[in-house]
């Protein structure tokens, strides 16, 4: 019977292949192209004469003597101290992930086990909070942060991002904890554990798959953030994304665009590696909330 | 779970959300009722070799003192809401009176910054969301019928547009459609128009931003639909085949109804995310032809012309009202579902 389901006409199969191929090119080619181009000079990547120069690297050969150049990377990382921004991003992202998960597991566990009506109301409230455009929240922080001298420090940006990510983290961990059988912690409590002891001794050891998946999404939210980091940090402690945006202000100078291109490729590389290793978790995380709902 | 225990478990998370999400919503409202102080002027006698005269000068010390004492600015009531940069009540009225027909009226309204941003935000939200659903659904159907070995790599490549930083993703596309970039140059060659620039025309900029939006979000819909397709009961499909249903009929009457909850879920997330469209406008430097509500708030706060807390606050409150309107149907639906389950 299943053979019958999978039997398809040849032309239809061809159509599917063409469509999927088209999509893969659409999704993947821009990254490949930009990565390749980041090793060229501006005259090749933005070629007035012929875009094919970006492939052969004609002007790169004339200007630097070889078909590939690391000038863009050197300019971005060393001349424009992109390494500083990368370091800041690392501090911010690691802190956001750890704090988000700590608060989120406690809250998500409580929401999953409560069963009371107010837990549902809290989840609805979190959904409303999730919908708030981040910039509207930032415009509420800015003035008090200026007044209290909190503006421009990494910890401020970290705390704000943790809070903004909480609604999402709560929802996700809540649905993971629902999947862990209730009997597990309840039997521990029958044996005399308090709720917190039951959580720590019984639930914590089995919660890691869900926590890792949620952590990945917290990582992405913090790593990809532009709104909060661009408005709450000053030039001296910028993270990568606003730093790249600041390269663009000075694009008129020859070569500076290539700094931005190199920086963009550098910032994308960790994400590639992340997807490569955690593809399964990302897919399961995206569908966790949806398939059950 | 006991109420007390629940309270202690949820407390840290709740404090964070109240402090940095609930309070700011209140504070933007208060902020929106005030506007910046004007400069304090003073009259001084300046005496030179040709006699004395009265001059009006800015009293720098008094101005900064006033700013320090009342950082919010001076009370303005709903003045900021009705001024030209926001709801523009008087401008709307005069445009109504001066316009001979609807198209003149709309073009006048479109020139007001708030309505301009609202127009783009709504267009973007309501075009990108259905296109994302459609494209995601077809990719899911396509990938689902690939041989098993190819599925993994395909999903890997498909995830990239979604996972990458929105600002970076839009920059990558922006460089490609530059008139000296690969796509821009190819389009010039294809259409035989050496002066074609995607950046110069507002219509093309809108289309470009919408294409970016679909490219960025389609993977999300794809993954969710793909997971949904794995759970379609094969018995139902087989039964439909025995009854003589064609491939199209099976998709339409068996697969699609099974995916309805997922369509609702994706639409909800997409509506929320597309309504706050912001980074692509920065990445594409599109502000001359397309602005969004989020973008004008950002411009008030960090646009380089100074910070206008009152103006940013007013736009924020209006944006939050917009989000509320979008969310109300969903909330009502979820509410009813919950109450039905409870009964």
Interface residues (C-beta under 8 A of the other chain):
Chain A: X1 X2 X4 X5 X8 X12 X13 X16 X19 X20 X23 X24 X26 X27 X28 X30 X31 X33 X34 X37 X45 X46 X47 X48 X50 X51 X54 X102 X103 X104 X106 X107 X109 X110 X111 X113 X114 X115 X116 X117 X119 X120 X122 X124 X126 X127 X128 X129 X130 X131 X132 X133 X134 X135 X136 X137 X138 X139 X140 X141 X142 X143 X144 X146 X147 X159 X160 X162 X163 X164 X166 X167 X170 X195 X196 X199 X220 X223 X224 X226 X227 X230 X231 X241 X244 X245 X248 X257 X260 X261 X264 X267 X268 X271 X272 X274 X275 X276 X279 X282 X283 X286 X287 X289 X290 X291 X293
Chain B: X1 X2 X3 X5 X6 X9 X10 X12 X13 X14 X16 X17 X19 X20 X21 X22 X23 X24 X25 X26 X27 X28 X31 X71 X72 X138 X139 X141 X142 X143 X145 X146 X152 X154 X155 X156 X157 X158 X159 X160 X161 X163 X164 X165 X166 X167 X168 X171 X172 X173 X175 X176 X178 X180 X181 X182 X185 X186 X215 X219 X220 X223 X224 X227 X228 X231 X234 X237 X238 X241 X247 X261 X262 X265 X266 X272 X275 X276 X278 X279 X282 X285 X293 X294 X297 X298 X300 X301 X302 X307 X309 X312 X313 X316 X319 X320 X323 X326 X327 X331 X334 X335 X338 X342
